Amino acid sequence: MARSGLVRGLIGIAISVAAFALILRQVDLARTADVLATANPGWVAFMVGMTSADLVLRAWRWQRLLAPIHLVRVPRMFAYLAVGYAANNVLPARLGELVRSHYLGDREGISRTTTLGTVVVERVVDTGMVVAIASLSIVILQVRGLIANAVLIGLAVVGLLVVLLAFLIVAHRLPGADRVTSFAARWPRVQDLAGKLHGGLAVAGKPRTLAQAIILSAAAWTATILGFAAGAQALGVQLTLAQAALLASGTALATAIPAGPGNLGTYDLAAATIAQTLGVPVNTAFAIALITHASTLLVTTVAGSVALLRLGWARPAGEGRPDDPAAPPVLSGRSAED
């Protein structure tokens, strides 16, 4: 497991280096710095505010997805999410998703595998929302070529993810499921983990929970789009909402590729390329990529660091355990000991 994580991390770092190499062949860093020096502080502040709002809405979304299993207040969910996002800024290949699953599960006394299942559902919902926004944007803007092809591939991937998620949720009801269960019983540990993972994935089968997640995803992406528009406006580039939506969603699709810490390179290459497609000069396009990326890294790093300092890494003795009368109710009754 450690070796596979190391290999994944090294591949991610290599992808980031390659992406930066492609960018640096196109831009003049001195001119990019000159563009950044003209940034309007008011628009920069608004961009950072939208990035912060996006983070809060994502924490609320995760809270609603976890609610059928374990009830956690939104401020604590925000802290767990921020720690995971901050970990993504220092770990390659989006390993922060595992960090936040572990952190919440450990602190709240519930199964970390079940928690990971809710993160998987969250990522599927988020990817579906991103592809929907990107698809609508390319239709409105009549964009063709590489970007349109990438969105179509993303649409196919989302379809596959939805089908796979639905299959995993109902797998225990399918013909032959009893025989598979009997076979898996030979390895109690694997069977137990599979059951806990299914418990997390099953929240996608609750219409009200799924609807809440979709609505909050739409709100979060609205904040993200406004943040991208503000970042461009800070540098003197006025984007329409459709253009800002394509920039935000296209960049998000690119960062789904495992890369180095903080999606360095992949984020910047995607944002700069899409901005150029929208008619923005290359150095200004790279400046927009840098300023919006810096906003995300700043907000997530500060929020995650503060949350970690406030809560600590290790769970205090007795805190959040299912048998602790003072702990929040564990609706699933599952343990954190995976």
FENVEN-V841075 format. One line per field, one symbol per residue. ss: DSSP state (2 for helix, 1 for strand, 0 for the rest). phi: phi as a letter, one per 40 degrees, with the letter a starting at -180 (. if undefined). A space follows every 10 residues. Layout:
# FENVEN-V841075
ss = ???
phi = ???
This chain:
# FENVEN-V841075
ss = 0222222222 2222222222 2222000022 2222222000 2222222222 2222222222 2222222001 0002222222 2222222200 0000022222 2222222200 0222222222 2222222222 2222222222 2000022222 2222222222 2222222222 2220002222 2222000222 2222222222 2222202222 2222222222 2222222222 2222000000 2222222222 2222000000 2220022222 2222222000 0222222222 2222222222 2222222222 2000000000 0000000001 00000000
phi = .ccccccccc cccccccccc cccccbbbcc ccccccccdc dcccccdccc cccdcccccc ccccccdcba cbcddccccc cccccccccb bcffcccccc ccccdcccgb cccccccccc cdcccccccc cccccccccc cfcbgdcccc ccccccccdc cccccccccb dcbcdgcccc ccccccbdcc ccccccccdc cccccbdccc cccccccccc cccccccccc ccccbgbcbc cccccccccc cccccccdbc dgfcgccccc ccccccccgc ddccccccdc cccccccccc cccccccccc cgcccddgcg cdccdccccc ccgccccc
